[in-house]
Amino acid sequence: MSAAPAARGRSTAAGHLSIGQVLARLSPEFPALSSSKLRYLEDQGIVTPTRTGSGYRKFSPADVERLRTALTLQRDHYMPLARIREYLDTPGAEGLPPALPASIVQHRRYRRDELIDQAEATAALLGDAVSAGLLPAADTYDERALVLLRTLVALDRHGIGPRHLRTVRQAAERDVALVETALAPLLRRTDSSSRGRAHELAPELVRRLDDVRSAFVQTAIDRLVR
């Protein structure tokens, strides 16, 4: 009966942590972190913990650093998980202390022509995105604008143009209103800890809303292609 606990103890002693221990280590920096969020990050390929014979997850020190880096980039720079995973998987990134990509550190900005070139878009598509309210009319754009324009390019190939996405933008604005309402008690406070807590919770609430929307969409798609 004592073999399993002993095995778990040896695994922990070897430097691998259980999901509860990872939460205990990272929660002071990321109060909104939960076991479900860790499992979600695993599903997205941010980490690949080992499993014990009983199926328990065990996170290595490198896994913990990848999680810390991913959560920092997501919280402070709103980077999409796909790009975070790409960054973490580049040679030399894995296992290093948290470090921001150079483009983020330097707050990279793109001129209109650079944005169009990097996204492999057209001036017309960018103009349509601006007209639909998906992107602002500006002289320079940030990394998020580049990610969005690349997505618009991919959708446009299938006949889904910016004008079709106005309702998506409006839905996103309603999501923001819901999050703002949920965070109102924290936002009304002026202390830094409350503001920090709100900053942590906002992406988590947005992800939950995305999960709900994805479930509805997947159910509808299943009916469509059945």
HELIX and SHEET records of a PDB file:
HELIX    1   1 ALA A    3  ALA A   13  1                                  11    
HELIX    2   2 ILE A   19  LEU A   26  1                                   8    
HELIX    3   3 SER A   35  ASP A   43  1                                   9    
HELIX    4   4 PRO A   61  HIS A   77  1                                  17    
HELIX    5   5 LEU A   81  LEU A   88  1                                   8    
HELIX    6   6 ALA A  102  VAL A  105  1                                   4    
HELIX    7   7 ARG A  112  ALA A  119  1                                   8    
HELIX    8   8 ALA A  123  SER A  131  1                                   9    
HELIX    9   9 GLU A  143  ASP A  156  1                                  14    
HELIX   10  10 PRO A  162  LEU A  165  5                                   4    
HELIX   11  11 ARG A  166  LEU A  187  1                                  22    
HELIX   12  12 SER A  192  VAL A  225  1                                  34    
SHEET    1   A 2 THR A  50  ARG A  51  0                                        
SHEET    2   A 2 ARG A  57  LYS A  58 -1                                        
SHEET    1   B 2 TYR A 110  ARG A 111  0                                        
SHEET    2   B 2 THR A 140  TYR A 141 -1                                        
END                                                                             
